[in-house]
Amino acid sequence: MQTENLSVQENELIQSLQTLIMTYLDKNSSLTINALAQRANIPVTSLRRLANGQQKNEIAPHSVLNLTSYLLKEKNLQNLLGKIDPVIATFLQKHFGNFIFSSSTQAVYECDLNNELKDQIKYFVYKLAANHNGTDWMTIVESFGSQGKKKAEEMKISGLLFEESGRLHAKNKNFSLDLSVAASHLPDLVGFYKPDTITEGKNSFFSLSESLTEEAIQEVRLLQRECVKKIHSVMNDEKNLGTIPYFTLNMAETFVSENYVGELQ
């Protein structure tokens, strides 16, 4: 019975996406499937299958997010959920709802920026520039060398960065990336952790593991979400804004090797 229900949901999702795609193409008759796939930053084979209404077992969540965000010209995920068909909204809520907070400063999601920040050095430079006080050329060169300076100059030319009073700032201070891109940078982001300086009181490290039930895992996820919301509130309080570039990670995963990959990637 569960398989049948899941199949119905997938059919409805594909039909809703097909309708959205065809409506957009009807209004933009000069646009080809290939061109739309490139602009929405999703594989052309995935878009073609969706446009033809072909049923597949799995649809990559980031492909659906990229597509709907581009078609509806909506960068704010919370706003996007209110503009799309409930079937698509439910799918995106399931996969990305954990990153939506009730806030007037919701992070924006841009397909082009997401694609640009697949470059690791650009990601770190942009992350520094997204701080309220931005960053400077010396910090970039000291942290990432000549390649960092080159990447920053490229992003400045493209309009992703702008310079003001000698400091570089990100075009979008509050931005979000899809999970696959963010996860690809995790190893090097963790590399910034300095265990030798823990006595200075600026960093922390906690690692816990145990075999749990599904219910317990959900409880941990809720606790993490509440913790992140409180940290988010502290970081967005103007009285707390300073000059020390600071980051925090909050993640959890199972010690289970899963090689399963969705078909529409």
C-alpha distance (Angstrom), angle and dihedral (degrees) to the residues before:
residue distance angle dihedral
M1 . . .
Q2 3.81 . .
T3 3.82 90.6 .
E4 3.80 91.0 51.6
N5 3.80 92.2 50.2
L6 3.77 91.3 47.9
S7 3.81 90.7 50.2
V8 3.81 91.0 51.9
Q9 3.79 91.1 50.2
E10 3.80 91.3 49.6
N11 3.80 91.1 49.1
E12 3.79 91.2 51.0
L13 3.81 91.2 47.7
I14 3.80 92.7 50.6
Q15 3.81 91.7 46.5
S16 3.82 91.4 50.2
L17 3.80 92.0 48.8
Q18 3.81 90.8 46.5
T19 3.80 90.5 53.1
L20 3.80 91.4 48.3
I21 3.81 92.2 49.8
M22 3.81 95.9 46.0
T23 3.81 92.4 46.3
Y24 3.79 89.9 53.3
L25 3.82 93.2 46.5
D26 3.81 91.1 48.3
K27 3.80 89.2 55.7
N28 3.80 91.2 44.9
S29 3.80 101.2 40.9
S30 3.81 94.4 167.9
L31 3.81 92.1 59.4
T32 3.80 118.1 96.4
I33 3.79 127.9 -150.1
N34 3.81 89.2 -112.0
A35 3.80 92.8 52.4
L36 3.81 92.7 46.4
A37 3.81 91.6 49.6
Q38 3.80 90.5 51.9
R39 3.81 93.4 48.4
A40 3.80 93.2 46.0
N41 3.81 90.8 45.2
I42 3.80 97.0 -126.8
P43 3.83 129.5 122.2
V44 3.79 112.4 -85.1
T45 3.83 91.1 -133.7
S46 3.81 89.7 57.2
L47 3.78 92.6 49.5
R48 3.79 92.9 46.4
R49 3.82 91.7 52.3
L50 3.80 91.1 49.0
A51 3.80 92.3 47.1
N52 3.80 89.2 52.3
G53 3.81 91.3 48.7
Q54 3.77 93.1 -122.0
Q55 3.78 113.5 168.6
K56 3.81 117.4 -126.4
N57 3.76 130.6 174.0
E58 3.79 97.0 -118.8
I59 3.80 137.0 20.9
A60 3.79 118.2 -158.5
P61 3.83 107.3 -115.3
H62 3.80 93.6 -142.4
S63 3.81 90.2 54.3
V64 3.80 90.7 54.6
L65 3.81 90.7 46.8
N66 3.80 93.4 48.9
L67 3.79 92.3 46.8
T68 3.80 98.6 47.2
S69 3.81 93.1 41.3
Y70 3.80 90.3 54.1
L71 3.81 97.7 42.1
L72 3.79 93.9 49.3
K73 3.84 94.8 36.8
E74 3.79 89.9 -130.3
K75 3.81 120.1 139.9
N76 3.78 98.1 175.5
L77 3.80 108.9 85.9
Q78 3.79 94.8 -154.2
N79 3.81 91.0 51.9
L80 3.81 90.7 44.8
L81 3.80 91.7 58.3
G82 3.80 89.2 58.1
K83 3.80 94.1 51.9
I84 3.79 102.7 49.4
D85 3.78 135.0 73.4
P86 3.85 110.9 -75.3
V87 3.81 90.9 -118.3
I88 3.81 91.6 58.2
A89 3.81 91.6 40.4
T90 3.81 90.7 54.2
F91 3.81 90.6 50.8
L92 3.82 93.1 50.2
Q93 3.81 92.3 42.8
K94 3.79 89.0 54.8
H95 3.80 93.7 52.7
F96 3.81 103.3 31.2
G97 3.81 105.2 19.5
N98 3.78 91.3 99.9
F99 3.82 88.5 69.1
I100 3.81 96.3 53.4
F101 3.78 116.7 97.1
S102 3.78 127.7 -178.1
S103 3.77 96.8 -108.3
S104 3.78 140.5 127.6
T105 3.81 87.9 -131.0
Q106 3.78 100.4 61.8
A107 3.80 114.6 172.0
V108 3.78 115.4 -109.0
Y109 3.79 123.3 -130.5
E110 3.81 117.5 -148.2
C111 3.79 122.6 -178.3
D112 3.81 92.4 -148.1
L113 3.80 93.9 48.6
N114 3.79 91.1 45.5
N115 3.80 89.3 53.8
E116 3.81 93.3 44.6
L117 3.79 93.4 51.5
K118 3.77 93.1 56.4
D119 3.81 80.8 90.1
Q120 3.80 103.8 90.7
I121 3.81 98.8 -144.8
K122 3.81 91.7 45.9
Y123 3.80 88.8 50.7
F124 3.80 93.4 55.1
V125 3.81 94.3 42.6
Y126 3.79 91.0 49.3
K127 3.80 91.0 46.3
L128 3.81 90.4 55.6
A129 3.81 91.7 44.6
A130 3.82 89.6 51.6
N131 3.81 91.2 65.5
H132 3.80 112.8 105.3
N133 3.82 91.6 -105.8
G134 3.80 95.1 38.6
T135 3.79 119.8 -145.5
D136 3.80 138.6 -88.3
W137 3.78 137.0 -121.2
M138 3.82 93.2 -108.9
T139 3.80 92.4 56.2
I140 3.80 90.9 48.5
V141 3.80 93.5 49.8
E142 3.82 93.2 44.3
S143 3.81 91.5 49.4
F144 3.80 102.5 37.3
G145 3.81 106.8 13.3
S146 3.78 125.5 -141.6
Q147 3.80 90.9 -29.0
G148 3.78 89.5 59.7
K149 3.81 91.4 52.0
K150 3.81 90.6 47.8
K151 3.82 93.2 49.6
A152 3.81 91.3 47.0
E153 3.80 90.7 51.4
E154 3.82 90.0 50.5
M155 3.81 91.3 51.9
K156 3.79 91.0 46.6
I157 3.80 90.9 53.4
S158 3.81 91.3 48.0
G159 3.81 91.4 50.2
L160 3.80 97.4 -112.6
L161 3.81 89.8 114.2
F162 3.79 130.3 34.2
E163 3.80 131.0 -169.8
E164 3.78 123.7 -128.7
S165 3.82 126.7 171.4
G166 3.79 90.8 -14.3
R167 3.80 95.2 -51.7
L168 3.77 130.8 105.7
H169 3.80 119.7 -127.9
A170 3.80 132.0 -171.3
K171 3.79 118.0 -116.5
N172 3.80 88.5 -130.7
K173 3.79 112.6 35.2
N174 3.80 92.4 -176.6
F175 3.79 107.3 48.5
S176 3.79 137.5 150.0
L177 3.80 134.3 -154.5
D178 3.75 132.4 -156.6
L179 3.79 114.2 -95.4
S180 3.80 96.5 -109.3
V181 3.81 91.8 58.2
A182 3.80 94.8 42.7
A183 3.81 91.9 47.8
S184 3.80 91.9 50.7
H185 3.82 89.2 63.6
L186 3.81 96.4 45.8
P187 3.83 98.4 95.0
D188 3.79 92.8 55.0
L189 3.80 92.9 40.0
V190 3.82 89.1 55.1
G191 3.81 86.6 49.4
F192 3.81 88.2 71.9
Y193 3.81 89.0 66.3
K194 3.83 109.8 108.8
P195 3.83 111.2 -159.4
D196 3.82 92.7 -176.9
T197 3.80 91.7 65.4
I198 3.80 98.2 52.7
T199 3.85 90.7 109.3
E200 3.81 88.3 64.4
G201 3.81 88.6 69.6
K202 3.80 96.5 -126.9
N203 3.79 99.9 107.9
S204 3.79 140.5 38.4
F205 3.78 139.0 -167.8
F206 3.81 130.9 -161.1
S207 3.80 126.5 172.6
L208 3.81 120.7 180.0
S209 3.79 130.7 170.6
E210 3.80 136.8 174.1
S211 3.81 139.2 141.7
L212 3.81 107.0 -95.8
T213 3.77 142.2 179.4
E214 3.81 121.4 -107.8
E215 3.80 88.6 -107.4
A216 3.80 92.6 53.9
I217 3.80 91.5 48.7
Q218 3.80 90.0 54.1
E219 3.81 89.5 49.6
V220 3.82 90.6 53.0
R221 3.81 90.3 48.6
L222 3.81 90.8 53.2
L223 3.81 91.1 49.0
Q224 3.80 90.6 50.1
R225 3.78 91.7 49.3
E226 3.80 91.8 51.9
C227 3.79 90.0 47.8
V228 3.80 92.3 50.5
K229 3.81 91.0 48.7
K230 3.82 90.1 54.7
I231 3.82 92.5 46.4
H232 3.79 89.1 47.7
S233 3.79 89.0 53.5
V234 3.83 92.2 50.9
M235 3.80 92.2 48.5
N236 3.80 92.1 50.0
D237 3.80 95.8 48.5
E238 3.82 107.1 107.9
K239 3.80 93.1 -143.1
N240 3.83 89.1 62.4
L241 3.80 97.6 52.6
G242 3.80 111.0 117.0
T243 3.80 141.5 149.0
I244 3.84 103.6 -89.7
P245 3.84 112.8 100.9
Y246 3.81 101.9 -131.9
F247 3.80 133.3 178.4
T248 3.78 136.5 -178.8
L249 3.80 131.7 -164.2
N250 3.79 125.8 -152.7
M251 3.78 115.4 -178.5
A252 3.78 141.6 137.9
E253 3.79 133.7 -173.2
T254 3.80 142.0 166.8
F255 3.79 123.3 -98.4
V256 3.80 88.9 -123.9
S257 3.77 124.5 116.7
E258 3.80 109.0 -131.4
N259 3.78 118.9 177.4
Y260 3.79 94.2 176.4
V261 3.82 112.6 132.5
G262 3.80 126.3 -175.8
E263 3.77 118.3 -114.9
L264 3.79 98.8 -126.7
Q265 3.80 101.8 63.1
